[in-house]
Amino acid sequence: MRLVGPSGEQVGIVPLAKALELAQEYDLDLVEVAATARPPVCKLMDYGKFKYESAMKAREARKNQAHTVIKEMKLRPKIDPHDYDTKKGHVVRFLKQGDKVKITIMFRGREQSRPELGYRLLQRLAEDVQDLGFVESNPKQDGRNMIMVLGPHKKKTEAMAEAREAQAARKAGRQPQQEEEASEDAPADAG
């Protein structure tokens, strides 16, 4: 087998008995790295430490991975303008955060015979938020509901980084102001 030493140096092609002897000598484990290679490649390493480090790398990768979340906003075809603005504000916030938004128009009773009202409402909402997101799936009727999905232009990770920067800037802007107020509140030296 081809043997790689503890610090990555090539030891050479050695028999299994010699490799095990070297592993005991260094107080390390003999780990097969590439079984399909001819001859198979083995490395002298602390296997417990290797497993721990790879678990830490995997955990770090999972932590930095952005999870796509689909937020849902439900509307009615005959919605009051103020209610529409409120719902649109929520959709804008979700898109700024990098989340997808599923907009559902719920039809009741005789409203079901007028799906074009829901379609127009969804088109209006898509136009209102087109600078933040795009229509990922066009409006389609699904039983009593009409559904459309909006996706953000920014990726979730970009939105998270931007939010962190904005928060840090707000925090930095707030601190000097608090220090000024503290110095104004301090009593003047009477001496």
C-alpha positions in Angstrom: 0.0 0.0 0.0 1.1 3.6 -0.6 1.6 5.3 2.8 1.3 9.0 3.6 3.0 10.2 6.8 1.4 12.3 9.6 2.4 15.6 8.2 1.4 14.7 4.6 4.8 13.5 3.4 5.1 10.5 1.1 6.5 7.5 2.9 6.3 5.2 -0.1 4.9 1.8 -0.9 5.1 -0.4 2.2 3.5 -3.7 3.2 0.6 -3.6 5.6 2.6 -5.0 8.5 5.2 -2.2 8.2 2.4 0.4 8.0 0.8 -0.9 11.1 4.2 -0.9 12.9 4.8 2.7 11.9 1.3 3.7 13.1 2.0 2.1 16.5 5.4 3.9 16.6 3.8 7.3 16.0 0.8 6.4 18.3 -1.6 7.2 15.4 -4.2 5.4 13.4 -3.8 3.9 9.9 -6.7 5.2 7.8 -7.4 4.1 4.3 -7.9 7.3 2.2 -8.3 6.0 -1.3 -9.4 2.3 -1.5 -9.9 2.2 -5.3 -6.4 3.5 -6.1 -3.7 0.9 -7.1 -2.0 0.4 -4.7 -4.5 1.7 -2.0 -3.5 4.9 -0.3 -3.4 5.0 3.6 -2.5 7.8 5.9 -1.1 8.0 9.4 -3.4 10.3 11.4 -5.3 10.7 14.7 -8.7 9.5 13.5 -10.7 10.9 16.4 -9.3 14.4 15.7 -10.0 14.0 12.0 -13.6 13.0 12.7 -14.0 16.0 15.1 -12.6 18.5 12.6 -14.7 17.2 9.8 -17.8 17.4 12.0 -16.9 21.0 12.9 -16.4 21.9 9.2 -19.8 20.4 8.3 -21.5 22.3 11.2 -19.9 25.6 10.0 -21.0 24.9 6.5 -24.6 24.3 7.7 -24.5 27.5 9.8 -23.5 29.6 6.8 -26.0 28.0 4.6 -29.1 30.1 4.0 -32.5 28.2 4.3 -35.0 29.3 1.8 -38.2 30.1 3.5 -41.6 30.5 1.8 -43.7 33.1 3.5 -47.4 33.2 2.7 -49.7 36.2 2.3 -53.4 35.7 2.0 -55.7 38.2 0.3 -59.3 38.5 -0.8 -60.3 39.7 -4.3 -62.2 42.7 -2.8 -59.6 44.1 -0.5 -59.6 47.6 1.0 -56.8 49.9 -0.3 -55.3 50.4 3.2 -55.4 46.6 3.8 -53.7 46.1 0.4 -51.0 48.6 1.3 -50.4 46.8 4.6 -50.2 43.4 3.0 -47.9 44.8 0.3 -45.6 46.2 3.0 -45.3 42.7 4.5 -44.5 41.3 1.1 -41.8 44.0 0.6 -40.3 43.2 4.0 -40.2 39.4 3.2 -38.6 40.0 -0.2 -36.0 42.4 1.4 -35.1 39.6 3.8 -34.5 37.3 0.9 -37.5 35.1 1.4 -39.9 33.8 -1.2 -43.5 34.9 -0.9 -46.5 32.8 -1.8 -49.5 35.1 -2.4 -52.9 33.4 -2.1 -56.2 35.0 -3.2 -59.1 33.3 -1.5 -62.4 33.3 -3.3 -65.7 32.9 -1.5 -69.2 32.3 -2.8 -70.0 34.1 -6.0 -66.4 35.5 -6.1 -65.4 32.2 -7.6 -67.1 33.0 -10.9 -64.8 36.1 -11.3 -61.2 34.8 -11.2 -60.1 37.8 -13.3 -60.4 40.0 -10.2 -57.9 37.8 -8.4 -55.6 37.7 -11.4 -55.6 41.5 -11.7 -54.9 41.9 -8.0 -51.9 39.5 -8.3 -50.6 41.3 -11.4 -50.9 44.7 -9.6 -49.0 43.3 -6.6 -46.3 41.9 -8.8 -45.9 45.3 -10.5 -45.7 47.1 -7.2 -42.8 45.0 -5.9 -41.0 44.3 -9.2 -37.9 46.2 -8.0 -37.5 43.8 -5.1 -38.7 40.5 -6.6 -39.9 38.6 -9.7 -42.8 36.3 -10.4 -41.5 32.8 -9.9 -44.7 31.1 -10.7 -47.5 32.8 -12.6 -51.0 33.1 -11.1 -52.9 29.8 -11.3 -56.3 28.7 -10.0 -56.2 26.0 -7.3 -59.7 25.1 -6.3 -61.1 28.1 -4.4 -57.7 29.9 -4.4 -55.5 31.6 -6.9 -51.7 31.3 -6.1 -48.7 33.2 -7.3 -45.1 32.9 -5.9 -42.7 35.8 -5.9 -38.9 35.3 -5.5 -36.4 37.9 -4.3 -33.8 39.4 -6.7 -31.2 39.1 -3.9 -30.1 35.8 -2.5 -30.9 35.1 1.2 -27.2 35.3 2.2 -26.8 38.8 0.5 -29.9 40.0 2.3 -28.7 38.7 5.6 -25.2 40.4 5.1 -26.9 43.6 4.2 -29.1 43.5 7.2 -26.1 42.9 9.5 -24.2 45.9 7.9 -27.3 48.2 8.4 -27.6 47.1 12.0 -23.9 47.7 12.7 -24.2 51.1 11.1 -27.2 52.0 13.2 -25.4 50.7 16.3 -22.3 52.7 15.5 -24.4 55.8 14.8 -26.3 55.5 18.1 -23.2 55.1 20.4 -21.6 58.5 19.9 -25.0 60.2 20.4 -25.3 58.4 23.8 -21.8 59.5 24.8 -22.6 63.1 24.0 -25.8 62.9 26.1 -23.8 61.4 29.0 -21.3 64.3 28.9 -24.1 66.9 28.9 -25.8 65.3 31.9 -22.5 65.3 33.9 -22.4 68.1 36.4 -20.0 70.9 35.7 -16.9 71.2 37.8 -17.7 73.6 40.6 -14.1 74.2 41.5 
